[in-house]
Amino acid sequence: MKRILFPSDFSDASKNALKIALKLAKDVGAEIYLLHSLNSVQQYVDITLSTTGDVTMPGMQPDVVMAAIAEERARVEKNMDSLKLEVEKSGVKVISEIVHPALEYVVNDITAENKIDFIVMGTHGASGLREAFIGSNAQKIVRLAKVPVLTVNGDLKDFEVKDIVVCSDFTESEINEQLPRVKKFADLFNAKLALVYINTPTYFEETKTVMSRINSVVAEFGLGEVSINIYNSFDIDEGVIDFAEQENADVISLITHGYRGVKKLFSDNITESVVNHSRIPVLTLHID
């Protein structure tokens, strides 16, 4: 981990996540790459449409739009300068960039072009209809990013990576093949791994079957000394959060497919639900 991308909207959620990003950067000697997505034109149009329902209404003239964009950019540049100064004062090397497109459209280009190998970002969470139809920005990045993403929901005190919960059914080879990446992250902090299978009424399996399967995966991928757990719950997403809280875990790790096929859609919905509701930071790895 040499360069950490930190997307910021300058909100309280983002400020909380910055503490975690700085802590990780100091622990592993990484740089911070600050990023803000301006997305000004679309934001301005969306606001006008929601207010008037008509892009031809007063306020949509090109000169008015451009003035609004310039004003917003000036505000963002001021906030970015303050944020950059805060990172510099912490002793971490920092780079900053402001882009116009929405983050989900450029995140993979930015990570590839700037040799970024990790993302930390805050999440506001989403609920009700917003969660069902839109989701949070963090959910969108988790769905698309090709590098690991650590999402932070809330203000954490004394964050240390000591115990990581890894949730899976351990049946899919493409998921299991990513487990050494989680171990590599854990090894950076000498953290312990707790593997857990959430046993639900819908996908119930006998303990001996699950234990045998997980032990085989541990041996095949050289995961070393880990704890193996089965936790009963009505829902997988609620079960992994409950188990992680029970174990006082510092991080929950999940692996996502990125929406390919019906089964994978269901699996990724679980990942995004955990990202949205967990008060414990969630480390998400995307299958290439």
Backbone torsions as a table, in degrees:
resi	resn	phi	psi	omega
1	MET	NA	105.2	-175.6
2	LYS	-114.1	-27.8	180.0
3	ARG	-141.2	124.8	-176.7
4	ILE	-107.9	123.0	174.2
5	LEU	-81.3	129.4	178.0
6	PHE	-125.0	95.2	175.3
7	PRO	-73.9	132.9	-177.5
8	SER	-132.0	138.6	170.7
9	ASP	-110.9	10.4	176.9
10	PHE	67.7	18.3	179.8
11	SER	-85.8	173.0	175.7
12	ASP	-62.2	-38.8	179.0
13	ALA	-61.1	-39.9	179.1
14	SER	-68.3	-39.3	178.4
15	LYS	-63.5	-39.0	177.6
16	ASN	-63.1	-42.0	-178.4
17	ALA	-69.3	-29.5	180.0
18	LEU	-62.0	-35.9	177.7
19	LYS	-58.1	-40.8	-179.7
20	ILE	-70.7	-41.9	179.5
21	ALA	-61.2	-42.2	179.4
22	LEU	-66.6	-40.3	178.9
23	LYS	-61.3	-46.6	179.2
24	LEU	-63.7	-43.2	-178.7
25	ALA	-60.5	-42.3	178.9
26	LYS	-67.1	-40.2	-177.8
27	ASP	-63.4	-37.3	-174.1
28	VAL	-110.9	-0.1	179.1
29	GLY	73.4	36.7	-177.4
30	ALA	-97.5	160.7	172.7
31	GLU	-90.0	160.0	174.3
32	ILE	-110.2	130.4	175.9
33	TYR	-110.8	101.8	-178.9
34	LEU	-77.9	138.6	-179.3
35	LEU	-141.4	134.3	171.8
36	HIS	-127.9	132.9	177.2
37	SER	-96.2	111.6	-177.3
38	LEU	-72.3	-51.7	176.3
39	ASN	48.6	40.5	-167.6
40	SER	-67.8	-45.8	-175.8
41	VAL	-60.4	-47.8	-177.6
42	GLN	-65.7	-40.0	178.1
43	GLN	-60.9	-43.9	-178.0
44	TYR	-65.7	-42.7	178.5
45	VAL	-64.0	-43.2	-179.4
46	ASP	-60.9	-43.2	179.6
47	ILE	-63.1	-43.7	-179.1
48	THR	-65.6	-42.2	179.3
49	LEU	-63.9	-41.2	-179.5
50	SER	-67.5	-24.7	-178.9
51	THR	-88.8	-43.0	-173.2
52	THR	-113.4	-27.8	-176.8
53	GLY	78.0	10.0	-173.9
54	ASP	-147.2	118.7	-179.6
55	VAL	-72.3	-11.8	178.8
56	THR	-89.9	-3.2	-179.3
57	MET	-67.8	158.1	176.0
58	PRO	-54.4	139.6	-176.8
59	GLY	108.9	-13.7	-179.3
60	MET	-103.4	5.7	178.0
61	GLN	-64.2	145.3	-176.5
62	PRO	-52.4	-40.9	-177.7
63	ASP	-68.1	-34.8	178.5
64	VAL	-69.4	-42.6	178.9
65	VAL	-61.1	-46.9	-177.9
66	MET	-65.5	-35.5	177.4
67	ALA	-65.5	-40.7	178.8
68	ALA	-64.8	-39.9	179.5
69	ILE	-65.0	-43.9	179.8
70	ALA	-62.4	-41.2	178.9
71	GLU	-64.0	-41.6	179.8
72	GLU	-67.2	-40.0	-179.9
73	ARG	-64.8	-38.9	178.1
74	ALA	-61.8	-40.7	178.0
75	ARG	-63.9	-44.5	-178.8
76	VAL	-64.7	-42.5	179.8
77	GLU	-61.8	-38.9	177.4
78	LYS	-63.6	-45.6	178.7
79	ASN	-64.8	-38.8	-179.6
80	MET	-66.8	-39.1	177.5
81	ASP	-61.4	-40.8	179.0
82	SER	-65.6	-41.7	-179.8
83	LEU	-66.2	-42.1	179.6
84	LYS	-62.4	-41.4	178.8
85	LEU	-63.2	-39.3	178.7
86	GLU	-61.7	-41.9	179.4
87	VAL	-67.6	-43.2	180.0
88	GLU	-60.5	-40.4	-179.7
89	LYS	-65.3	-24.3	179.2
90	SER	-78.6	-9.1	179.6
91	GLY	91.9	9.5	-179.9
92	VAL	-101.9	134.7	177.1
93	LYS	-67.0	139.2	-172.9
94	VAL	-137.9	144.2	173.2
95	ILE	-126.7	146.7	179.8
96	SER	-133.4	152.7	179.0
97	GLU	-152.4	143.4	173.5
98	ILE	-117.9	127.8	-179.1
99	VAL	-121.4	158.5	-179.9
100	HIS	-89.1	-42.0	-177.6
101	PRO	-66.9	159.1	173.4
102	ALA	-60.7	146.0	-172.0
103	LEU	-56.9	-39.4	-175.5
104	GLU	-63.5	-21.5	-178.9
105	TYR	-84.5	-16.4	-173.9
106	VAL	-124.8	-4.6	-171.1
107	VAL	-59.4	-41.4	-177.7
108	ASN	-73.0	-33.8	175.7
109	ASP	-65.4	-42.2	-178.9
110	ILE	-65.9	-43.8	-179.7
111	THR	-65.2	-38.8	-179.3
112	ALA	-70.3	-46.3	-175.8
113	GLU	-68.2	-28.5	-175.0
114	ASN	-109.6	13.9	177.1
115	LYS	52.4	45.9	178.2
116	ILE	-89.2	132.9	-176.4
117	ASP	-119.4	9.6	-179.3
118	PHE	-162.1	146.8	177.6
119	ILE	-126.7	135.4	170.3
120	VAL	-122.8	130.5	177.9
121	MET	-150.8	151.7	176.5
122	GLY	-83.0	156.5	175.2
123	THR	-130.9	136.0	177.7
124	HIS	-82.0	-16.2	-171.6
125	GLY	76.7	166.6	176.4
126	ALA	-150.6	152.4	-178.2
127	SER	-144.6	165.4	176.6
128	GLY	60.4	-136.0	-176.5
129	LEU	-65.9	-35.3	-179.8
130	ARG	-62.2	-39.8	178.9
131	GLU	-67.8	-39.5	-176.1
132	ALA	-68.7	-38.7	-171.3
133	PHE	-108.6	-22.4	-175.9
134	ILE	-119.7	-52.1	-175.5
135	GLY	80.1	173.7	179.7
136	SER	-89.2	163.2	176.1
137	ASN	-59.7	-37.4	179.1
138	ALA	-61.5	-40.3	178.4
139	GLN	-60.1	-40.5	-179.2
140	LYS	-64.3	-41.0	179.9
141	ILE	-69.1	-41.2	177.0
142	VAL	-57.9	-38.1	-178.0
143	ARG	-68.3	-30.9	-168.6
144	LEU	-111.7	-30.2	-170.5
145	ALA	-64.6	139.4	179.9
146	LYS	-92.7	-7.9	175.4
147	VAL	-109.3	159.8	-179.2
148	PRO	-59.0	142.9	-179.6
149	VAL	-122.9	127.9	174.0
150	LEU	-107.8	115.3	179.8
151	THR	-101.0	140.6	-176.1
152	VAL	-124.0	124.1	-178.4
153	ASN	-121.4	96.1	179.2
154	GLY	113.9	172.1	-178.2
155	ASP	-94.3	113.3	-177.2
156	LEU	-99.6	140.1	178.5
157	LYS	-103.5	136.9	173.7
158	ASP	51.6	54.0	-178.4
159	PHE	-71.0	124.6	174.7
160	GLU	-137.3	140.9	177.9
161	VAL	-93.0	95.1	-179.5
162	LYS	-117.1	-35.0	-177.3
163	ASP	-133.7	124.3	-177.9
164	ILE	-119.8	127.1	175.2
165	VAL	-95.7	127.6	179.1
166	VAL	-114.2	114.3	-177.6
167	CYS	-104.9	132.9	178.2
168	SER	-166.3	169.4	169.5
169	ASP	-96.1	-8.2	173.6
170	PHE	60.1	31.1	179.6
171	THR	-105.3	-28.0	-173.6
172	GLU	-94.8	128.5	-177.3
173	SER	-62.8	-38.0	-177.6
174	GLU	-68.8	-26.1	173.6
175	ILE	-76.8	-49.3	-178.0
176	ASN	-59.2	-33.3	-179.4
177	GLU	-65.2	-18.9	179.7
178	GLN	-87.5	-11.9	-176.2
179	LEU	-59.7	-36.5	175.3
180	PRO	-60.2	-26.6	176.6
181	ARG	-68.1	-37.7	176.9
182	VAL	-66.4	-42.0	178.9
183	LYS	-62.2	-39.0	178.9
184	LYS	-61.3	-41.5	177.0
185	PHE	-63.8	-44.9	179.9
186	ALA	-61.1	-40.1	-177.7
187	ASP	-64.4	-26.5	177.6
188	LEU	-60.2	-28.5	-174.8
189	PHE	-118.4	9.0	-175.7
190	ASN	54.4	39.9	-177.3
191	ALA	-88.7	156.0	177.7
192	LYS	-92.6	145.3	177.5
193	LEU	-105.3	133.2	173.2
194	ALA	-119.6	109.5	178.5
195	LEU	-84.3	136.4	-178.0
196	VAL	-138.2	136.4	171.2
197	TYR	-107.9	125.1	179.2
198	ILE	-90.2	112.9	-177.3
199	ASN	-90.8	114.5	-178.2
200	THR	-114.3	161.1	176.8
201	PRO	-57.8	-35.8	-178.3
202	THR	-71.7	-37.9	-176.9
203	TYR	-120.3	46.3	-176.8
204	PHE	-69.2	135.9	173.3
205	GLU	-135.9	150.3	177.8
206	GLU	-68.6	146.8	-177.0
207	THR	-55.9	-45.4	-176.1
208	LYS	-63.3	-32.5	179.4
209	THR	-68.9	-46.8	-178.6
210	VAL	-66.4	-44.3	-178.4
211	MET	-62.3	-40.7	178.8
212	SER	-63.0	-43.5	-178.7
213	ARG	-64.8	-46.0	-178.2
214	ILE	-66.7	-40.2	177.5
215	ASN	-59.8	-38.6	178.4
216	SER	-65.0	-40.6	179.0
217	VAL	-65.5	-42.7	179.3
218	VAL	-59.7	-44.1	-179.5
219	ALA	-68.5	-43.9	-176.6
220	GLU	-62.7	-38.5	-174.2
221	PHE	-104.9	11.4	173.2
222	GLY	58.2	45.6	-176.8
223	LEU	-78.5	-10.5	175.1
224	GLY	73.5	-145.0	-175.7
225	GLU	-81.1	108.2	178.6
226	VAL	-133.3	160.4	171.4
227	SER	-96.6	143.1	-178.9
228	ILE	-115.3	128.6	-171.3
229	ASN	-135.9	149.6	171.8
230	ILE	-125.3	127.3	-176.3
231	TYR	-125.7	127.2	-178.3
232	ASN	-88.0	131.9	179.8
233	SER	-158.9	156.9	177.4
234	PHE	-74.1	-28.6	-177.9
235	ASP	-131.0	142.6	-178.0
236	ILE	-67.0	-46.3	-176.0
237	ASP	-64.9	-43.2	177.0
238	GLU	-68.2	-35.2	-179.2
239	GLY	-63.9	-43.1	-178.1
240	VAL	-68.6	-37.2	177.6
241	ILE	-66.4	-44.9	179.8
242	ASP	-61.3	-43.7	-179.7
243	PHE	-64.2	-44.4	-179.3
244	ALA	-62.0	-40.2	178.2
245	GLU	-67.3	-39.1	178.1
246	GLN	-60.6	-38.6	-177.3
247	GLU	-87.3	1.7	-176.3
248	ASN	53.9	41.9	-178.9
249	ALA	-69.0	151.3	177.7
250	ASP	-93.7	-27.2	-178.0
251	VAL	-144.6	141.1	169.1
252	ILE	-105.2	131.2	178.8
253	SER	-114.9	131.3	178.7
254	LEU	-134.8	154.5	-179.8
255	ILE	-120.2	129.2	-174.1
256	THR	-115.4	149.7	179.4
257	HIS	-87.7	-27.8	-176.3
258	GLY	84.8	37.6	174.7
259	TYR	61.4	73.0	173.1
260	ARG	-134.7	100.5	-179.9
261	GLY	93.5	161.1	-174.9
262	VAL	-63.4	-47.5	-179.6
263	LYS	-62.1	-40.1	-179.3
264	LYS	-70.3	-33.6	175.6
265	LEU	-60.4	-45.2	179.0
266	PHE	-62.4	-44.7	-179.0
267	SER	-61.9	-43.0	-178.3
268	ASP	-70.7	-30.6	174.8
269	ASN	-61.7	-36.7	176.3
270	ILE	-63.5	-47.0	179.5
271	THR	-57.0	-47.6	-176.9
272	GLU	-69.1	-31.7	176.0
273	SER	-65.5	-42.1	178.2
274	VAL	-64.2	-44.4	177.2
275	VAL	-56.2	-40.2	-174.4
276	ASN	-74.6	-29.0	-171.0
277	HIS	-114.8	-16.7	-176.2
278	SER	-75.2	133.9	173.1
279	ARG	-86.4	-8.9	174.4
280	ILE	-92.0	134.1	177.8
281	PRO	-52.3	141.1	-176.9
282	VAL	-115.6	123.0	175.9
283	LEU	-97.2	116.8	-178.8
284	THR	-113.8	130.4	176.5
285	LEU	-114.4	136.4	-177.5
286	HIS	-101.3	133.8	174.3
287	ILE	-73.0	128.1	-179.8
288	ASP	-64.1	NA	NA
